[in-house]
Amino acid sequence: MKTKLLAILLLAGSSLFAGVHVAVGVGVGGAYVYGPPPPPPAYYAPPPAPGPGFAWVGGNYYPVGAAWRWHAGYWGARPYAHAYWVAPRYYGHRYYGGYWRR
């Protein structure tokens, strides 16, 4: 009985010297954006393709702090055969960047 009591006292006493720990979670998958959603994108006809193996990456708004900046569209070289560009999107106050997909 004395050993159990001593063990409990040691554990309780050692917890007094334990430091305070704070954990912060980070969501993966999109940047949280404060403020209003982006304006609708400007649609325009893309220029002719520079050659085979290129895909049109449409222009889009991207977050910079609480503001939105426009990035014009361009022809991008496909990283692998039959790849296509998935445009960035804004959903649920989160911005998800564009990416290449098979």
C-alpha positions as CSV (number, residue, x, y, z in Angstrom):
1,M,0.0,0.0,0.0
2,K,2.8,2.4,0.8
3,T,4.5,1.8,-2.5
4,K,1.3,2.6,-4.4
5,L,0.9,5.7,-2.4
6,L,4.5,6.7,-3.0
7,A,4.2,6.0,-6.7
8,I,1.0,8.2,-7.0
9,L,2.7,11.0,-5.1
10,L,5.7,10.9,-7.3
11,L,3.6,11.0,-10.5
12,A,1.4,13.8,-9.1
13,G,4.5,15.7,-8.0
14,S,6.3,15.3,-11.3
15,S,3.3,16.7,-13.2
16,L,3.7,20.0,-11.3
17,F,7.0,20.5,-13.1
18,A,5.7,19.7,-16.5
19,G,5.6,22.6,-19.0
20,V,2.5,23.8,-20.7
21,H,2.2,22.5,-24.2
22,V,0.2,24.1,-27.0
23,A,-0.6,22.4,-30.3
24,V,-1.7,24.2,-33.4
25,G,-3.4,22.2,-36.2
26,V,-2.8,23.1,-39.9
27,G,-5.3,22.1,-42.5
28,V,-3.8,20.7,-45.7
29,G,-5.6,21.2,-48.9
30,G,-6.3,24.9,-49.3
31,A,-5.5,28.3,-48.0
32,Y,-8.1,29.9,-45.8
33,V,-9.1,33.2,-47.2
34,Y,-10.6,36.0,-45.1
35,G,-13.0,38.4,-46.8
36,P,-15.2,38.2,-49.9
37,P,-14.9,35.6,-52.6
38,P,-12.9,36.4,-55.7
39,P,-14.6,38.2,-58.6
40,P,-15.7,36.1,-61.6
41,P,-12.8,35.3,-64.0
42,A,-12.5,37.1,-67.2
43,Y,-13.1,34.9,-70.2
44,Y,-11.3,35.4,-73.5
45,A,-10.3,33.3,-76.4
46,P,-6.8,31.8,-76.0
47,P,-4.1,32.6,-78.6
48,P,-3.1,29.7,-80.9
49,A,-1.1,26.9,-79.3
50,P,2.7,27.2,-79.7
51,G,2.8,23.5,-80.7
52,P,1.8,20.0,-79.7
53,G,2.2,19.0,-76.1
54,F,0.9,22.2,-74.7
55,A,-2.4,22.8,-72.7
56,W,-4.1,26.1,-72.0
57,V,-4.0,27.2,-68.4
58,G,-6.8,29.7,-68.0
59,G,-6.4,32.9,-66.1
60,N,-7.5,33.1,-62.5
61,Y,-7.6,35.1,-59.3
62,Y,-5.4,34.1,-56.4
63,P,-5.4,35.3,-52.8
64,V,-2.8,37.8,-51.6
65,G,-3.6,38.7,-48.0
66,A,-7.2,39.9,-48.0
67,A,-7.1,40.9,-51.7
68,W,-7.3,39.0,-55.0
69,R,-4.8,39.3,-57.8
70,W,-5.3,38.3,-61.5
71,H,-2.9,35.9,-63.2
72,A,-3.3,35.8,-67.0
73,G,-3.7,32.5,-68.8
74,Y,-0.9,30.9,-70.7
75,W,0.1,27.8,-72.7
76,G,1.9,25.4,-70.4
77,A,3.9,22.3,-71.4
78,R,2.2,19.2,-70.2
79,P,4.3,17.4,-67.6
80,Y,3.4,14.0,-69.0
81,A,1.3,12.6,-71.9
82,H,-2.5,13.2,-71.8
83,A,-2.2,15.5,-68.8
84,Y,-4.8,18.3,-68.4
85,W,-5.0,21.3,-66.2
86,V,-7.5,21.4,-63.3
87,A,-8.3,25.1,-62.6
88,P,-8.0,26.6,-59.2
89,R,-11.2,27.0,-57.2
90,Y,-12.6,28.8,-54.2
91,Y,-15.0,26.7,-52.1
92,G,-16.0,27.1,-48.4
93,H,-13.8,30.2,-47.8
94,R,-10.8,28.1,-49.0
95,Y,-8.6,28.6,-52.0
96,Y,-7.4,25.4,-53.8
97,G,-4.7,25.9,-56.3
98,G,-4.7,24.4,-59.8
99,Y,-2.8,21.3,-60.7
100,W,-2.0,18.9,-63.5
101,R,-3.9,15.6,-63.7
102,R,-3.9,12.5,-65.8
